[in-house]
Amino acid sequence: MSERLHSLEQLLESDPANQHLFRECAALATQQRDFGVLARIADSRLKAVPGDALASSARAQALIGSREYRGAVGILEGLAKATPSDLSVQQDLGLCHFCLGDYERAKASLDSVYRAGGRSSGLLRLLVSTNHHLGLLSEAAAVADANSAPALADPLLAGTYALLYLDKAQPETAAKWAKAALAVDPQCVDALTVQGTLCMASGETNGARASFESVRALAPGTGRAWIGLGTIALLQQDFTRALGYLEPGVKLMPAHVGSWHVLAWAYLLSGDRTNAERAFQEALALNRNFAETHGGLAAVAALRGDGAAAQRALETALRLDPACLSAQFARSVLAGQAGEGTKAREIVVTTFARLTADPAMRFAKTLVPRTPGKQG
């Protein structure tokens, strides 16, 4: 195949305007993922046939393949103006905007393809993921619910659905799609992430750890896996190990409130009040209306013996959510006169030992303690 591609490129050098030859060479280069060849033949044809849509499209594909998404957007926008009915161009634009983190623009392009009847697995995966990133979980679920059949044969799409339903607090549906994905591809990262989360929620620590470790091996940049492993270690009161996972985890998900919460608790429970407060403040900067953040800050203040500051934060937390569990934690510290150093540490560990987490419902949003035996 490589020799065939080399021969085709050589032939194109002497006949760059040959459309049939160009298509064959471009298709083979794409199949071989040789984006260098694809870029070269596109540039050569554009010199011979300036403004050629075929060559421009190939050049955009070469840039996408090389992850040069901004450059691809410039070309694709020109193609979209010239041929607004070309759904493949709109989908590629959506892909580029998605990869650049510009989810609003990605949604506009992908919605237009979906409204026009596009139902490919690639489009569905991008559209559901885009809505998920934008927090439009109901809209994402509407697309998933209307397009279940394609996901049965596509593990990437099934994994995308599983992750969506996990964050939508529908663990049974999440488990169904994770199982479907893993039946086709046992290495589906999203499905393994969901499987690990659900195992952790049901107390299957070994299964959860195995799933998250698999995710880390397959895709080390998956923040949820690091946070999941850190949460397991935290619940087992192995605070040093927890921090070893959670610190890299928040670097991978710096805009995620819940990741900062779990890290803050790990610091707090290991006795590092300064970093605990810093982590809670990071969470506060992301969302000032999250009760658990104020409750956590109340706990830090209580442990420092600053009853007045603790009470103010506690009142804010309970005003936002009367059932705020971190506020209850802070209350227990205040009630135990936590400003007394060793006594404070004892209260923290004893209190935390009675608590577990419900990550299936609110995983990576916050560490939600609950009393043992309560079902999620």
Secondary structure, 3 states (H helix, E strand, C coil): CHHHHHHHHHHHHHCCCCHHHHHHHHHHHHHCCCHHHHHHHHHHHHHHCCCCHHHHHHHHHHHHHCCCHHHHHHHHHHHHHHCCCCHHHHHHHHHHHHHCCCHHHHHHHHHHHHHCCCCCHHHHHHHHHHHHHCCCHHHHHHHHHHCCHHHHHCHHHHHHHHHHHHHCCCHHHHHHHHHHHHHHCCCCHHHHHHHHHHHHHCCCHHHHHHHHHHHHHHCCCCHHHHHHHHHHHHHCCCHHHHHHHHHHHHHHCCCCHHHHHHHHHHHHHCCCHHHHHHHHHHHHHHCCCCHHHHHHHHHHHHHCCCHHHHHHHHHHHHHHCCCCHHHHHHHHHHHCCCCCCHHHHHHHHHHHHCCEECHHHHCCCCCCEECCCCCC
